[in-house]
Amino acid sequence: MAVLIFADTNQGKVVKSAFEAINYGSKIAANQNTDAVVVTYGNISTEDIAALGKYGASKVLFSSGLDQMYPSQLLKLVTAAGEEVNADTFIFSFDHTGKTIAPMLSAKLKAGLVSGAIDYPSSYAPFTVRKNVFSGKAFADYQINTDKKIISLLPNSVETNADGNNAEVVEFNPDLGENKVGIKEIHTKGGDGDILLTEAELVVSAGRGLKGPENWGMVDELAKELGAATACSRPVADIGWRPHHEHVGQTGIAIRPNLYIAIGISGAIQHLAGVNGSKVIVVINKDPEAPFFKAADYGIVGDAFDVVPKLVDAVKKYKAAS
């Protein structure tokens, strides 16, 4: 038996959440005295693939024949890899790809699935995993009683350590069949220097308190100085001030950054559901009764148009002095 971890890729690089999943899977494998094996794909260098061993993988099954995310083919790839190493536990990241592939694999293998796990198993007999429930207001412990088990890990839920050795890399190109859905074009956000929101450790977000899209420059500037990703509330995306891929919340992207700065966002429960896993929340709002202050670690009652430029200047001075 083995623990199989799926490592997703983007533009020739393994995504950050995959490193967390490998750490997570390797600790489960160590507890069960078995191997942690990674399956991945794409145009990745041999050195980068072997380096996945530093996060706990003993072997990497690498498919060079697949370079784009086709769900049906990725399902076949993971299924074939599971058969190759006789896997009884499968680990995914709880991201767009994991949300697509893990349920399909669960149905195919008739395996129990816990989506969005936030911690290591608290018990292995019975196999018990914790996740958020009720929009992050509570935890629930789920038992997986099937022979095969599938877990998708909520990003930024566990620490990532890279203190291992390089892994053995095995070329793995099973027959994936023809894909019935083709990708004609891929449009990515901004330039190469942009930080993916789902992988960001620092996020600067804003809402209708900015009064219009023409005022977003100070948000972008603060994010740039901090090395952070930008986000927004749902109303801002709905009225077209910002693109929908920046919308965080219950109906948008759920994130768990180390720092979340909310500017001019009231903090409705739907928004909180997507960000309340953040390690530190800073709220800037001129309304002292804004609900977001109840969830904040730090709060500034003030006009964003006065506070944010001062924050930008303070960050610049700090960086210049360090």
C-alpha positions, 0 to 999 in steps of 0.5 A: 500500500502507498499514499499517492499525492497529486501535485498540480502544475501551472506554467511549468512550475509545481503550485505552492499548495502541492508542496503542502499536500506532499508534506501532509501525505508524507506524514500520513505515509510515515504513520502508516509505515508506507511510501509517499508517492507523487504523481504530476505532469507538465513541462517541468524540469527534472531537477524540480521534479526530483526536488519534490522529495524534499517535501517528503516524497520517496518517488515521483511518477511523472507524465511528460505526455500531458501538459494541460489540465484536462479533467478526464485525462487527469482522472485517468492519470491519477487512477493509473498511478494509484494502481501502479503503486497500490495506493489506498490513500489519495491526497489532493489540494482543495483547489480548482483542480482538486475540487474537480478530480477528487470527487470524480475519483471518489465515485470511480473507486467508491472511496470515502472523501473528505474535502477541505481538510484543515489538519492531520488525521487525529486518529488512524483507527478509525481514520478521522479527519477534521474540516470546517463546517457552518461557513467556518464557525465550527469544526467537524471530525469525519471518519472515513470507513472505506478501504480507499480514502481520499482527502483534499487539503485546504491550502495554507492549513499546515506548515511546509517543510523542505528538509528531505532528500531528492526523490526517485523520478519515474517516467509514467505515461499511461494511456489517457485516451483522447480528450473530448474537450479541447482548450483553444486559448488560455488567458492569464491575469496580468503579467508574470509577476502577479501572485496567484490569489489561491497561493498568496500568503498576504492579501490586500482586499477592498470593497465598496468603501473605495467608491469606484474603480478609479480609486483602486490604485492605492490598493494595488500600490499597497499590495505591490509594496507588501508583495501581496495579492489583491482581492475584493468583495462580491458587490465590487465584482458584481458591479464590474469594478474588479474581475470576478477571479478576485472575489473572495467569500462564500460564493467566491474563492476561500483563502487562508493567507497569513495576513488579510487586509480588508479595506472598506469592506463591511464584513457580511457573513458571506464574505467572512466565510471565505476569509475567516481562516486567515491567520491575521485579519486587519480591518480598515473602515470608517464605520466603527460598527462595521461587523468585520471589526468583530472578526479582526485581530487589528482594526483601524477606524478611519477613512481609507483615503487617509489611512491607506496612503499612510500605510503605503508610506510606512511600508516604503520607509520600513523597506528602505531602512531594512 
